[in-house]
Amino acid sequence: MLATLLGGALGVEREARNQAAGLRTHTLVSLGACCFTLSSVYTEELLRMGANPSGTQTDISRIASQVVVGIGFLGAGVILRHGEAVRGLTTAANLWLTASVGLACGLGLYLAAAVTVALALLSLVVLRPVSRILSPEEGRHGGRHSKPPEGRNSEDGPPTGEDEESRPR
């Protein structure tokens, strides 16, 4: 339950910014990572209780490492190219972090998961104005305009209008 709530907290911020991966995506990533972790932990317990065929061993870190690798594919799906600009990097990083929150909850590291979510929300919300001061060009960091500045990357913000250059090839 905590993984679902904490993942949802991260998703609310992305949903409020009208990102492709929002509340439901973040909730499901955290819950799924938690379930994979619990499955891994309980598999080890089952094998320890003698339910294993002779010589069978388990390593709970294997599932966790595959979650970390697998989440990259989901993150890649929210990174979009609009001409020279790249959008969705913050949302992809947030999905990656959300998976770590689910893993931490699955391992019973509730304080670590909660502190991670708090720090992530601080980064997403509080550092946005700082980012705008450091790189003030129009449209960066969630600003609204019709087309990204030529030759510049944009951390996040709503996708711009559909054009031929923005479609994956």
C-alpha positions as CSV (number, residue, x, y, z in Angstrom):
1,M,0.0,0.0,0.0
2,L,2.8,2.4,0.8
3,A,4.5,1.8,-2.5
4,T,1.2,2.6,-4.2
5,L,0.7,5.8,-2.2
6,L,4.3,7.0,-2.6
7,G,4.4,6.2,-6.3
8,G,1.1,8.1,-6.7
9,A,2.6,11.1,-4.9
10,L,5.3,11.3,-7.5
11,G,2.8,10.8,-10.3
12,V,0.5,13.6,-9.1
13,E,3.3,16.2,-9.8
14,R,3.8,14.8,-13.3
15,E,0.0,14.7,-13.8
16,A,-0.3,18.3,-12.8
17,R,2.3,19.1,-15.4
18,N,0.3,17.2,-18.1
19,Q,3.0,14.7,-18.7
20,A,2.5,11.5,-20.7
21,A,3.4,9.4,-17.6
22,G,1.3,10.7,-14.8
23,L,-0.5,9.5,-11.7
24,R,-1.6,6.0,-12.9
25,T,1.7,5.2,-14.6
26,H,3.8,6.2,-11.5
27,T,1.5,4.3,-9.2
28,L,1.7,1.1,-11.3
29,V,5.5,1.3,-11.6
30,S,6.0,1.6,-7.9
31,L,3.4,-1.1,-7.1
32,G,4.9,-3.4,-9.7
33,A,8.5,-2.9,-8.5
34,C,7.3,-3.6,-5.0
35,C,5.5,-6.8,-6.1
36,F,8.6,-8.0,-8.0
37,T,10.7,-7.3,-4.9
38,L,8.3,-9.1,-2.5
39,S,8.1,-12.1,-4.9
40,S,11.9,-12.3,-4.9
41,V,12.1,-12.0,-1.1
42,Y,9.4,-14.6,-0.6
43,T,10.9,-17.0,-3.1
44,E,14.1,-17.0,-1.0
45,E,12.0,-17.7,2.1
46,L,10.2,-20.6,0.4
47,L,13.4,-22.1,-0.8
48,R,14.9,-21.7,2.7
49,M,11.9,-23.6,4.2
50,G,12.8,-26.7,2.2
51,A,10.4,-26.2,-0.7
52,N,13.3,-26.2,-3.1
53,P,14.6,-29.0,-5.2
54,S,18.1,-30.1,-4.2
55,G,20.8,-27.6,-5.0
56,T,18.4,-24.8,-6.0
57,Q,19.5,-21.4,-4.8
58,T,18.0,-17.9,-5.1
59,D,19.4,-14.4,-5.3
60,I,17.0,-11.7,-4.4
61,S,19.2,-9.0,-6.1
62,R,18.6,-10.5,-9.5
63,I,15.0,-9.4,-9.7
64,A,15.8,-6.0,-8.4
65,S,18.5,-5.5,-11.0
66,Q,16.1,-6.6,-13.8
67,V,13.6,-4.0,-12.6
68,V,16.2,-1.3,-12.8
69,V,17.1,-2.4,-16.4
70,G,13.4,-2.9,-17.4
71,I,12.2,0.5,-16.3
72,G,14.6,2.0,-18.8
73,F,12.3,0.8,-21.6
74,L,9.3,2.5,-20.0
75,G,11.3,5.6,-19.5
76,A,12.5,5.6,-23.1
77,G,8.8,5.6,-24.1
78,V,8.2,9.0,-22.5
79,I,11.3,10.7,-24.0
80,L,10.2,12.4,-27.2
81,R,12.2,14.3,-29.8
82,H,10.7,17.4,-31.2
83,G,13.1,18.6,-33.9
84,E,16.3,19.4,-32.0
85,A,14.5,19.5,-28.6
86,V,14.2,16.5,-26.3
87,R,11.2,16.3,-23.9
88,G,10.3,13.9,-21.2
89,L,13.7,13.4,-19.5
90,T,12.5,14.5,-16.1
91,T,9.4,12.2,-16.3
92,A,11.7,9.3,-17.4
93,A,14.0,10.0,-14.4
94,N,10.9,10.2,-12.2
95,L,9.7,6.8,-13.4
96,W,13.2,5.3,-12.7
97,L,13.1,6.8,-9.2
98,T,9.5,5.5,-8.7
99,A,10.7,2.0,-9.4
100,S,13.4,2.4,-6.7
101,V,10.6,3.5,-4.2
102,G,8.7,0.3,-5.0
103,L,11.8,-1.8,-4.5
104,A,12.5,-0.1,-1.2
105,C,8.9,-0.7,0.0
106,G,9.1,-4.3,-1.0
107,L,12.3,-4.7,1.1
108,G,10.6,-3.1,4.1
109,L,12.8,0.1,3.8
110,Y,9.8,2.4,4.4
111,L,11.7,5.4,5.8
112,A,14.1,5.3,2.9
113,A,11.2,5.2,0.4
114,A,9.4,8.0,2.1
115,V,12.5,10.2,2.3
116,T,13.2,9.5,-1.3
117,V,9.7,10.6,-2.3
118,A,10.1,13.8,-0.2
119,L,13.4,14.7,-1.8
120,A,12.1,13.9,-5.3
121,L,9.1,16.1,-4.8
122,L,11.3,18.9,-3.5
123,S,13.5,18.5,-6.6
124,L,10.5,18.5,-8.9
125,V,8.6,21.4,-7.3
126,V,11.1,23.6,-5.4
127,L,14.0,23.4,-8.0
128,R,11.8,24.4,-10.9
129,P,12.1,28.2,-10.2
130,V,15.8,27.8,-9.7
131,S,16.1,26.0,-13.1
132,R,14.1,28.8,-14.7
133,I,16.6,31.4,-13.3
134,L,19.6,29.4,-14.4
135,S,18.3,28.9,-18.0
136,P,15.5,31.5,-18.6
137,E,14.8,30.9,-22.3
138,E,11.1,30.8,-23.1
139,G,9.4,27.4,-22.9
140,R,12.1,25.6,-20.9
141,H,11.1,23.9,-17.6
142,G,7.4,23.6,-18.3
143,G,6.9,27.0,-19.9
144,R,4.2,27.2,-22.6
145,H,4.9,28.0,-26.2
146,S,4.1,26.4,-29.5
147,K,7.5,25.2,-30.6
148,P,10.7,24.4,-28.7
149,P,13.6,26.8,-29.2
150,E,15.8,25.6,-32.1
151,G,18.7,23.6,-31.0
152,R,17.8,23.5,-27.3
153,N,16.7,20.7,-25.1
154,S,13.8,21.1,-22.8
155,E,13.7,19.3,-19.4
156,D,10.0,18.8,-19.3
157,G,6.7,20.5,-19.9
158,P,3.7,19.6,-22.0
159,P,4.4,18.1,-25.5
160,T,4.3,20.6,-28.3
161,G,2.1,20.2,-31.3
162,E,2.4,17.2,-33.5
163,D,4.7,17.6,-36.6
164,E,6.5,15.3,-38.8
165,E,9.9,15.8,-37.0
166,S,8.5,14.7,-33.6
167,R,7.4,11.3,-34.7
168,P,9.6,8.3,-33.8
169,R,11.4,6.9,-36.8
